[in-house]
Amino acid sequence: MSISPLREFVCAMTRLVESRGNAEAEVMEPARDLLAALVRRDDWLPTMFAQADPTRYRQYLLHGDPLDRFSLVSFVWGPGQMTPVHDHLVWGLVGMLRGEEIAVPYAVQDDRLLAGEAAHLRPGMVDAVSPTIGDIHTVANALPDRPSISIHLYGGNIGRIRRHVFEPVTGAKKDFTSGYSATVVPNLWPVA
Ligand code: FE
C-alpha cells in the first residue's frame, strides 16, 4: 500500500482551487475527474481510516484544505448503516471505493420530501450533489455482511458547515454540524 495516490490527489486539488477558486461551476467537473482517478484503485487508504464502527457510520477527514476551499472524507458504513436525510450546502462528489452503496436523492415539494430514484454505486463510480443539481440525499450500505467505503470530496470544510437533517415523513428540518470521527488525519509524507 502506498499513500502517494492520496498525496497526488491533494496536490492536484490544491492547484485546482488555487487557479480556479472552489465554485461549483468552475471546479466540479475537473474535481470529478481527479476523484474518479483516485477511486479507480483501492490500494492507498490507510487501514485506520477504513474502520467501521458497530454503532454508527464513520467519517474520517483525509485532508482539509487550510483555507476551507475543499475537504476529502472517507465514509465507512458497517452492514445496515445509513445516513439520515441531509443536505450539504456546498457541492459534493461521492467516489465509490469499496463495497456497494445506495444513494437516494430527495426533492422538496410544498415543504415535503419526495424520494427520487435510488442509485447503486459500485467501485469506481462517482455521484454528485449540490445546491444547484439537488442537495438532499441519503446514503446507505447496500451490503448486509461487510463494510462499504466511499471517498467524498466537498467544496468546503464539510465537518464544520452548519447544515440540516430532515425528518423523512414530515420534512421537518433540524440544524446539524457533522464534525469528523477521528482527531488525526493521514500522514501524506511517510518515510518510505
Ligand atoms: Fe451526503
Boltz pocket constraint, residues with backbone or C-beta under 6 A from the ligand:
constraints:
  - pocket:
      binder: B
      contacts: [[A, 86], [A, 87], [A, 88], [A, 92], [A, 129], [A, 137], [A, 139]]
      max_distance: 6.0
